[in-house]
Amino acid sequence: MNRGIHQRGYLPHWDFPKSVQAITFRLADSVPKATLESWHDELLSLDDLTRQHELHRRIARYEDAGHGCCLLRNDGCADVIQELLIGSHQRSYKLLAWVIMPNHVHTLIRLLGGASLSTVVQHWKGASAARINRQLTRSGPMWAPDYYDRYIRDEDHLHDCIAYIRNNPVKAGLCKSPNDWRWSSAGIDWQPDRGLQSAPASRAVLSRRSLGVGGSLGEGGNLSLMKMRTKVRAPFHTTTR
C-alpha cells in the first residue's frame, strides 16, 4: 500500500503508485547518530525545504568520505545487494540505475502496479542484512533505519539523477570511469529494457552469479531511455522536488 507523503526520523518520504524515485540507503555506521543530531540542531533555524536539502548534502558528503566499516567494499556483500536489486526488476519496480558504494547504495526505480516504496526498500534491507550477516557470521543491525528518496518530477530531473548515480564512484575517487565500477548499472552495461548486456571478460564486471534479466517497459512509462544514457547534468541532490 502506497503511503503518499509521510515522514520517519529526519527525512520525508514520497510514496505514490508508479512513480519514479531516486533512493539512497546507507549502512548503520556510515554517519554516527550523534553527528546527525548535531546537524539537525544546527539547521533548526532554516525552513523545512532548505533544511532537508542541507541535511542531505551533508550526509552525502560524509558518506562519500568513506566513514564507518564500509562493509560493502567486500565483493561478496556488494554482490548480494546487486543481485537483490536486479532480482525484483519488472516485478515490484523497473530498475533504471544504481550504484553500490562502500557504505551506501543509490538506486533509481519506477514503481510498478501497486508496489509501495517503503515495502521495496524494506525488502532490500531486510533480505540483504540476513544474507550478509549469515555470510560473514555476524549479527546486529546492518542498515540505518531511515532512507532518503526523491520523487522524480520530469525528464531533466531524471537525467540529473542518472548522471549523479553514474559518477558517484568517480567523484569519491574509487575509479576513473563509471564503467569501471563493477557494482553499478554502468559497470555491467545495464539496459532497463533488456537487462544485463554482455561485457568483455577482461573488464571483470560480472557478478559471481548470472544476472541476466529481460523485460519491457512498465506501465505508465513516458520517459526516453535513450536520452537517459546520453544526457549528463548536475547532481540530483542539488535540485528541488
Backbone as numpy.savetxt, mean C-alpha at the origin, in Angstrom:
# Nx Ny Nz CAx CAy CAz Cx Cy Cz
-19.43 -4.97 4.60 -20.27 -3.78 4.60 -19.39 -2.53 4.60
-19.64 -1.63 3.64 -18.88 -0.39 3.56 -19.32 0.57 4.67
-18.35 1.26 5.28 -18.64 2.07 6.46 -18.67 3.56 6.17
-18.50 3.96 4.91 -18.51 5.38 4.59 -17.33 6.09 5.24
-17.53 7.32 5.68 -16.47 8.07 6.35 -16.50 7.75 7.84
-15.39 7.25 8.37 -15.32 6.94 9.80 -13.89 7.15 10.27
-13.65 7.01 11.54 -12.32 7.29 12.09 -11.96 6.30 13.17
-10.66 5.89 13.12 -10.05 5.09 14.19 -8.75 5.78 14.55
-8.45 5.89 15.80 -7.19 6.51 16.19 -7.08 7.93 15.66
-5.94 8.25 15.01 -5.70 9.61 14.54 -6.14 9.83 13.10
-6.47 8.77 12.37 -6.67 8.89 10.93 -8.11 8.62 10.51
-8.69 9.47 9.64 -10.03 9.21 9.09 -9.94 8.19 7.96
-11.06 7.48 7.70 -11.10 6.48 6.63 -12.31 6.72 5.74
-12.13 6.51 4.44 -13.21 6.63 3.46 -13.45 5.25 2.86
-14.62 4.68 3.13 -14.91 3.30 2.71 -16.22 3.28 1.93
-16.12 3.32 0.59 -17.30 3.36 -0.27 -17.24 2.26 -1.33
-18.38 1.70 -1.75 -18.39 0.62 -2.74 -17.71 1.03 -4.04
-16.90 0.12 -4.58 -16.26 0.26 -5.90 -15.37 1.49 -6.01
-14.94 2.04 -4.88 -14.05 3.20 -4.91 -12.61 2.76 -5.18
-11.81 3.70 -5.71 -10.38 3.48 -5.87 -9.69 4.10 -4.67
-8.84 3.31 -4.01 -8.25 3.74 -2.75 -6.74 3.49 -2.73
-5.99 4.47 -2.22 -4.57 4.29 -1.92 -4.47 4.01 -0.42
-3.79 2.93 -0.06 -3.74 2.49 1.34 -2.30 2.29 1.76
-1.98 2.71 2.97 -0.68 2.45 3.58 -0.89 1.79 4.93
-0.23 0.66 5.15 -0.23 0.06 6.49 1.21 -0.27 6.85
1.53 -0.21 8.14 2.92 -0.26 8.58 3.11 -1.19 9.76
4.37 -1.58 9.96 4.71 -2.43 11.09 4.53 -1.68 12.41
4.27 -2.44 13.46 3.94 -1.84 14.76 5.04 -0.96 15.31
6.30 -1.29 15.01 7.41 -0.51 15.59 8.00 0.49 14.60
7.35 0.71 13.46 7.91 1.62 12.45 7.88 3.07 12.91
6.85 3.43 13.67 6.76 4.77 14.28 6.32 4.57 15.73
7.16 4.89 16.71 6.79 4.68 18.12 5.52 5.45 18.51
4.74 4.84 19.39 3.50 5.47 19.83 3.75 6.84 20.46
4.82 6.94 21.22 5.14 8.22 21.88 5.43 9.31 20.85
6.05 8.93 19.75 6.35 9.90 18.68 5.05 10.37 18.03
4.14 9.44 17.75 2.85 9.80 17.17 2.07 10.74 18.08
2.06 10.44 19.38 1.33 11.27 20.33 1.93 12.66 20.40
3.25 12.74 20.35 3.93 14.04 20.39 3.57 14.87 19.16
3.58 14.25 17.99 3.21 14.96 16.76 1.75 15.43 16.82
0.90 14.55 17.32 -0.52 14.89 17.41 -0.71 16.12 18.29
-0.03 16.16 19.41 -0.14 17.31 20.32 0.39 18.59 19.67
1.50 18.47 18.94 2.10 19.64 18.28 1.17 20.24 17.22
0.33 19.39 16.61 -0.48 19.82 15.48 -1.92 20.19 15.86
-2.23 20.18 17.14 -3.61 20.42 17.60 -4.16 21.78 17.16
-3.29 22.76 17.00 -3.76 24.10 16.66 -4.17 24.23 15.18
-3.83 23.25 14.37 -4.14 23.30 12.93 -5.56 22.81 12.67
-6.13 23.22 11.53 -7.44 22.70 11.16 -7.31 21.22 10.80
-8.45 20.51 10.78 -8.43 19.06 10.62 -7.68 18.60 9.38
-7.98 19.20 8.24 -7.37 18.76 6.98 -5.86 18.99 6.98
-5.44 20.16 7.41 -4.01 20.48 7.46 -3.29 19.55 8.43
-3.94 19.31 9.59 -3.34 18.43 10.59 -3.16 17.01 10.04
-4.18 16.49 9.34 -4.09 15.14 8.77 -2.96 15.04 7.75
-2.84 16.05 6.88 -1.80 16.03 5.86 -0.40 16.11 6.48
-0.26 16.97 7.48 1.05 17.12 8.11 1.42 15.86 8.89
0.44 15.27 9.57 0.71 14.04 10.30 1.13 12.93 9.35
0.42 12.80 8.23 0.78 11.77 7.26 2.16 12.04 6.65
2.47 13.31 6.39 3.78 13.65 5.83 4.90 13.23 6.79
4.70 13.49 8.10 5.72 13.13 9.09 5.86 11.61 9.20
4.72 10.91 9.19 4.76 9.45 9.28 5.50 8.87 8.07
5.16 9.35 6.87 5.78 8.84 5.65 7.29 9.06 5.67
7.72 10.24 6.08 9.16 10.54 6.14 9.86 9.65 7.15
9.22 9.43 8.30 9.80 8.60 9.36 9.91 7.14 8.89
8.86 6.66 8.24 8.86 5.28 7.72 10.00 5.08 6.73
10.13 6.02 5.79 11.14 5.87 4.74 12.57 5.91 5.27
12.74 6.44 6.49 14.08 6.45 7.11 14.47 5.07 7.64
13.52 4.12 7.63 13.83 2.74 7.99 13.91 2.46 9.47
13.04 3.07 10.26 13.04 2.83 11.71 12.37 1.50 12.04
12.66 0.99 13.23 12.07 -0.26 13.69 12.84 -1.48 13.19
12.27 -2.65 13.40 12.97 -3.89 13.05 13.01 -4.14 11.54
12.15 -3.45 10.79 12.12 -3.59 9.33 12.02 -5.06 8.92
11.04 -5.73 9.49 10.82 -7.16 9.27 10.67 -7.50 7.79
10.14 -6.56 7.00 9.86 -6.85 5.61 11.09 -6.77 4.72
12.27 -6.54 5.33 13.53 -6.71 4.59 13.79 -8.19 4.33
13.19 -9.03 5.16 13.33 -10.48 5.00 12.58 -10.92 3.73
13.29 -11.57 2.81 12.68 -11.97 1.54 11.41 -12.78 1.73
11.47 -13.75 2.64 10.31 -14.61 2.87 9.11 -13.85 3.39
9.33 -12.87 4.25 8.23 -12.06 4.79 7.60 -11.20 3.69
8.45 -10.58 2.89 7.94 -9.76 1.79 7.17 -10.61 0.78
7.64 -11.83 0.54 6.94 -12.74 -0.37 5.52 -13.04 0.13
5.39 -13.24 1.45 4.07 -13.51 2.03 3.11 -12.37 1.73
3.55 -11.14 1.95 2.70 -9.97 1.70 2.32 -9.90 0.22
3.30 -10.07 -0.64 3.05 -9.94 -2.08 2.05 -10.99 -2.56
2.19 -12.21 -2.08 1.27 -13.28 -2.48 -0.15 -12.99 -2.00
-0.28 -12.43 -0.79 -1.60 -12.10 -0.27 -2.26 -10.97 -1.08
-1.49 -9.96 -1.42 -2.03 -8.86 -2.22 -2.55 -9.36 -3.56
-1.75 -10.18 -4.21 -2.13 -10.71 -5.53 -3.25 -11.73 -5.43
-3.29 -12.45 -4.31 -4.25 -13.54 -4.16 -5.71 -13.13 -4.23
-6.02 -11.90 -3.84 -7.42 -11.44 -3.87 -7.71 -10.53 -5.05
-6.76 -10.41 -5.96 -6.98 -9.62 -7.18 -8.15 -10.20 -7.96
-9.08 -9.34 -8.34 -10.31 -9.69 -9.07 -11.30 -10.47 -8.22
-11.07 -10.54 -6.91 -12.06 -11.12 -5.99 -12.69 -9.99 -5.18
-11.96 -9.49 -4.19 -12.46 -8.38 -3.38 -12.11 -7.04 -4.00
-11.08 -7.01 -4.82 -10.60 -5.75 -5.38 -9.81 -6.01 -6.66
-9.62 -4.95 -7.41 -8.71 -4.96 -8.55 -7.41 -4.32 -8.07
-6.31 -5.04 -8.13 -5.02 -4.57 -7.63 -4.33 -3.77 -8.74
-4.16 -2.47 -8.51 -3.60 -1.59 -9.53 -2.10 -1.39 -9.37
-1.63 -1.23 -8.14 -0.20 -1.01 -7.90 0.10 -1.27 -6.43
1.36 -1.57 -6.14 1.78 -1.74 -4.74 3.30 -1.69 -4.64
3.79 -1.47 -3.43 5.21 -1.62 -3.12 5.32 -2.04 -1.66
6.19 -2.99 -1.40 6.44 -3.48 -0.04 7.80 -2.93 0.39
7.76 -2.00 1.33 8.97 -1.38 1.86 9.41 -2.15 3.11
10.61 -1.87 3.64 11.09 -2.64 4.80 10.18 -2.59 6.02
9.45 -1.46 6.22 8.61 -1.38 7.42 7.17 -0.91 7.14
6.78 -0.83 5.86 5.41 -0.46 5.54 5.07 -0.90 4.11
3.79 -0.83 3.79 3.29 -1.28 2.49 2.36 -0.22 1.91
2.55 0.10 0.63 1.63 0.97 -0.10 0.87 0.12 -1.13
-0.44 0.31 -1.21 -1.22 -0.37 -2.24 -2.20 0.61 -2.88
-2.61 0.29 -4.09 -3.63 1.05 -4.79 -4.61 0.04 -5.37
-5.87 0.11 -4.96 -6.86 -0.88 -5.38 -8.18 -0.22 -5.78
-8.97 -0.94 -6.56 -10.36 -0.57 -6.78 -11.21 -1.65 -6.12
-12.03 -1.27 -5.14 -12.90 -2.23 -4.48 -13.91 -2.79 -5.49
-14.21 -4.07 -5.38 -15.16 -4.72 -6.29 -16.41 -5.14 -5.52
-17.56 -5.08 -6.22 -18.81 -5.52 -5.61 -19.08 -4.77 -4.32
-19.41 -5.52 -3.28 -19.70 -4.91 -1.98 -18.54 -5.02 -1.02
-17.33 -5.26 -1.53 -16.17 -5.43 -0.65 -15.92 -4.17 0.17
-15.58 -4.35 1.44 -15.32 -3.25 2.36 -13.82 -3.05 2.50
-13.37 -1.80 2.49 -11.95 -1.50 2.63 -11.40 -2.02 3.96
-12.14 -1.82 5.03 -11.65 -2.25 6.34 -11.49 -3.76 6.39
-12.39 -4.51 5.74 -12.29 -5.96 5.72 -11.09 -6.42 4.89
-10.86 -5.75 3.77 -9.71 -6.08 2.92 -8.40 -5.87 3.69
-8.25 -4.72 4.35 -7.02 -4.43 5.09 -6.87 -5.40 6.27
-7.98 -5.70 6.93 -7.96 -6.67 8.03 -7.43 -8.02 7.56
-7.88 -8.45 6.39 -7.42 -9.73 5.84 -5.92 -9.69 5.56
-5.44 -8.62 4.90 -4.01 -8.51 4.61 -3.19 -8.61 5.89
-3.59 -7.85 6.90 -2.80 -7.78 8.12 -2.90 -9.06 8.95
-4.13 -9.57 9.09 -4.32 -10.76 9.91 -3.66 -12.00 9.32
-3.88 -12.24 8.02 -3.32 -13.43 7.37 -1.80 -13.35 7.29
-1.26 -12.17 6.98 0.19 -12.04 6.88 0.86 -12.20 8.24
0.27 -11.63 9.29 0.85 -11.76 10.63 0.88 -13.22 11.07
-0.20 -13.95 10.80 -0.24 -15.37 11.19 0.83 -16.16 10.47
0.97 -15.94 9.16 1.96 -16.69 8.38 3.39 -16.32 8.75
3.65 -15.03 8.89 5.01 -14.60 9.18 5.41 -14.98 10.61
4.50 -14.84 11.57 4.82 -15.27 12.93 5.14 -16.76 12.98
4.38 -17.53 12.21 4.65 -18.98 12.16 5.99 -19.25 11.47
6.25 -18.54 10.41 7.48 -18.73 9.62 8.72 -18.39 10.44
8.62 -17.34 11.26 9.76 -16.87 12.05 9.72 -17.35 13.50
8.72 -18.18 13.81 8.50 -18.65 15.19 8.52 -17.48 16.18
7.77 -16.44 15.84 7.66 -15.28 16.71 6.21 -15.13 17.15
5.95 -14.25 18.09 4.59 -13.97 18.55 4.44 -12.49 18.81
3.21 -12.08 19.09 2.96 -10.67 19.38 2.48 -9.92 18.16
2.01 -8.69 18.36 1.48 -7.89 17.25 2.57 -7.57 16.23
2.20 -7.60 14.96 3.15 -7.31 13.89 2.86 -5.95 13.25
1.57 -5.61 13.09 1.18 -4.39 12.41 0.67 -3.33 13.38
0.87 -2.07 13.03 0.23 -0.98 13.75 -1.28 -1.13 13.61
-2.07 -0.77 14.62 -3.51 -1.04 14.58 -4.27 -0.26 13.50
-3.81 0.92 13.15 -4.53 1.74 12.18 -3.88 1.63 10.80
-4.48 2.24 9.81 -3.92 2.32 8.47 -4.32 3.65 7.87
-3.63 4.04 6.80 -3.93 5.31 6.13 -4.54 5.00 4.77
-5.64 5.66 4.42 -6.22 5.49 3.09 -6.56 6.83 2.49
-6.55 6.89 1.19 -6.91 8.11 0.47 -7.83 7.74 -0.69
-9.01 8.32 -0.70 -9.99 8.12 -1.77 -9.49 8.83 -3.02
-9.40 8.11 -4.14 -8.87 8.70 -5.38 -9.98 9.44 -6.11
-9.76 10.74 -6.30 -10.80 11.61 -6.83 -10.95 11.54 -8.34
-9.82 11.49 -9.05 -9.87 11.59 -10.51 -8.60 10.97 -11.10
-8.48 11.06 -12.41 -7.36 10.39 -13.07 -6.01 11.03 -12.73
-5.97 12.34 -12.60 -4.72 12.98 -12.21 -4.26 12.50 -10.83
-5.21 12.42 -9.91 -4.88 11.92 -8.57 -4.38 10.48 -8.64
-4.99 9.69 -9.51 -4.56 8.31 -9.71 -3.10 8.24 -10.17
-2.74 9.07 -11.15 -1.37 9.07 -11.65 -0.38 9.50 -10.56
-0.79 10.46 -9.73 0.05 10.89 -8.61 0.38 9.70 -7.70
-0.65 8.93 -7.40 -0.48 7.78 -6.48 0.43 6.72 -7.08
0.22 6.41 -8.35 1.05 5.39 -9.00 2.50 5.84 -9.06
2.73 7.12 -9.38 4.10 7.64 -9.42 4.76 7.53 -8.05
4.01 7.88 -7.00 4.57 7.82 -5.64 4.91 6.37 -5.26
3.99 5.45 -5.52 4.22 4.04 -5.18 5.42 3.49 -5.94
5.50 3.75 -7.24 6.60 3.25 -8.05 7.95 3.77 -7.54
7.98 5.04 -7.17 9.26 5.68 -6.85 9.65 5.62 -5.38
8.79 5.08 -4.53 9.09 5.07 -3.10 10.40 4.36 -2.76
10.68 3.16 -3.30 11.97 2.52 -2.97 13.17 3.27 -3.52
13.01 3.97 -4.65 14.10 4.78 -5.20 14.36 5.97 -4.28
13.28 6.64 -3.88 13.39 7.80 -2.98 14.04 7.41 -1.65
13.76 6.20 -1.17 14.31 5.74 0.11 15.73 5.20 -0.05
16.27 5.20 -1.26 17.64 4.76 -1.49 17.81 3.25 -1.53
16.74 2.52 -1.78 16.80 1.06 -1.79 17.17 0.49 -3.14
16.97 1.26 -4.21 17.30 0.79 -5.55 17.45 2.01 -6.46
17.93 1.79 -7.67 18.15 2.90 -8.61 16.95 3.13 -9.51
16.19 2.08 -9.78 15.04 2.18 -10.67 13.86 1.44 -10.05
12.62 1.92 -10.25 11.45 1.21 -9.71 11.40 -0.26 -10.14
11.85 -0.55 -11.35 11.81 -1.93 -11.85 12.78 -2.86 -11.14
13.74 -2.28 -10.39 14.72 -3.09 -9.68 14.18 -3.63 -8.36
13.05 -3.08 -7.89 12.53 -3.47 -6.57 11.57 -4.64 -6.73
12.02 -5.80 -6.34 11.31 -7.05 -6.57 9.92 -7.09 -5.96
9.75 -6.47 -4.80 8.48 -6.56 -4.08 7.59 -5.38 -4.42
7.20 -5.28 -5.66 6.37 -4.18 -6.13 5.72 -4.54 -7.46
4.69 -3.79 -7.81 4.04 -3.99 -9.10 5.01 -3.65 -10.23
5.87 -2.65 -10.03 6.86 -2.31 -11.05 7.89 -3.42 -11.19
8.30 -4.00 -10.08 9.36 -5.01 -10.08 8.99 -6.32 -10.75
7.69 -6.67 -10.75 7.28 -7.91 -11.41 6.50 -7.63 -12.69
6.56 -6.38 -13.16 5.90 -5.99 -14.41 4.41 -6.34 -14.37
3.77 -5.94 -13.29 2.34 -6.23 -13.10 1.47 -5.40 -14.03
0.53 -6.06 -14.68 -0.47 -5.38 -15.51 -1.84 -5.71 -14.92
-2.59 -4.74 -14.43 -3.87 -5.02 -13.76 -4.84 -5.85 -14.58
-4.79 -5.72 -15.92 -5.71 -6.49 -16.77 -5.27 -7.93 -16.96
-3.95 -8.18 -16.83 -3.43 -9.50 -17.19 -2.65 -10.18 -16.08
-2.36 -9.49 -15.00 -1.62 -10.08 -13.90 -0.12 -9.98 -14.12
0.59 -10.99 -13.65 2.05 -11.01 -13.71 2.52 -11.28 -15.12
3.46 -10.47 -15.62 4.03 -10.67 -16.94 5.37 -11.37 -16.81
5.80 -12.02 -17.86 7.10 -12.69 -17.86 8.20 -11.66 -17.74
9.22 -11.95 -16.91 10.35 -11.05 -16.75 11.63 -11.85 -16.94
12.71 -11.23 -17.42 13.97 -11.93 -17.60 14.45 -12.55 -16.31
14.90 -13.80 -16.36 15.33 -14.51 -15.15 16.48 -13.79 -14.46
17.32 -13.09 -15.23 18.48 -12.42 -14.66 18.10 -11.30 -13.71
16.87 -10.80 -13.82 16.44 -9.70 -12.94 16.05 -10.20 -11.55
15.83 -11.51 -11.40 15.52 -12.12 -10.10 14.39 -11.41 -9.39
13.30 -11.14 -10.13 12.19 -10.41 -9.52 11.01 -11.31 -9.19
11.03 -12.58 -9.58 9.89 -13.44 -9.33 9.87 -13.93 -7.88
8.67 -14.04 -7.32 8.54 -14.57 -5.97 8.83 -16.05 -5.98
8.94 -16.65 -4.80 9.28 -18.06 -4.72 8.15 -18.96 -5.19
6.95 -18.44 -5.20 5.81 -19.21 -5.71 5.29 -18.55 -6.97
4.54 -19.30 -7.76 3.96 -18.73 -8.97 2.95 -17.66 -8.59
3.07 -16.47 -9.21 2.18 -15.38 -8.90 1.28 -15.03 -10.08
1.23 -15.85 -11.10 0.47 -15.50 -12.30 -1.01 -15.38 -12.01
-1.59 -14.25 -12.38 -3.02 -13.99 -12.18 -3.55 -13.29 -13.41
-4.69 -13.72 -13.91 -5.29 -13.04 -15.04 -6.49 -12.24 -14.59
-7.30 -11.79 -15.52 -8.52 -11.10 -15.15 -8.81 -9.93 -16.06
-9.98 -9.38 -15.90 -10.38 -8.24 -16.70 -10.77 -7.09 -15.79
-11.03 -5.94 -16.36 -11.40 -4.78 -15.55 -12.64 -5.05 -14.73
-12.63 -4.59 -13.47 -13.79 -4.75 -12.61 -14.92 -3.84 -13.04
-16.12 -4.06 -12.51 -17.25 -3.21 -12.82 -16.96 -1.79 -12.38
-17.49 -0.85 -13.13 -17.32 0.54 -12.75 -15.99 1.12 -13.18
-15.15 0.34 -13.95 -13.85 0.84 -14.37 -14.02 1.99 -15.34
-13.40 3.13 -15.06 -13.54 4.27 -15.96 -12.25 5.07 -16.08
-11.10 4.41 -15.73 -9.83 5.10 -15.78 -8.90 4.41 -16.76
-8.11 5.19 -17.48 -7.23 4.65 -18.51 -6.00 3.99 -17.91
-5.90 2.65 -18.03 -4.77 1.94 -17.46 -3.51 2.15 -18.30
-3.67 2.44 -19.58 -2.50 2.74 -20.39 -1.84 4.04 -19.91
-2.65 5.05 -19.60 -2.09 6.31 -19.13 -1.46 6.16 -17.76
-2.02 5.23 -16.95 -1.47 5.01 -15.61 0.01 4.73 -15.65
0.44 3.96 -16.65 1.80 3.46 -16.68 2.79 4.46 -17.26
2.29 5.57 -17.82 3.20 6.48 -18.49 3.26 7.87 -17.86
2.21 8.30 -17.22 2.17 9.67 -16.70 2.72 9.72 -15.28
3.67 10.60 -15.01 4.28 10.70 -13.68 4.07 12.12 -13.17
3.52 12.19 -11.95 3.25 13.50 -11.35 3.78 13.52 -9.93
3.32 14.48 -9.13 3.82 14.66 -7.76 3.36 13.55 -6.84
4.04 13.29 -5.70 3.64 12.25 -4.75 2.21 12.45 -4.25
1.50 11.32 -4.02 0.09 11.43 -3.68 -0.15 12.07 -2.32
0.82 11.99 -1.41 0.54 12.52 -0.06 0.60 14.04 -0.02
0.90 14.68 -1.15 0.88 16.14 -1.17 -0.44 16.69 -1.68
-1.36 15.82 -2.09 -2.63 16.28 -2.64 -3.69 16.30 -1.56
-4.86 16.83 -1.88 -5.98 16.84 -0.95 -7.05 15.93 -1.46
-8.01 15.60 -0.60 -9.10 14.72 -1.01 -9.96 15.42 -2.06
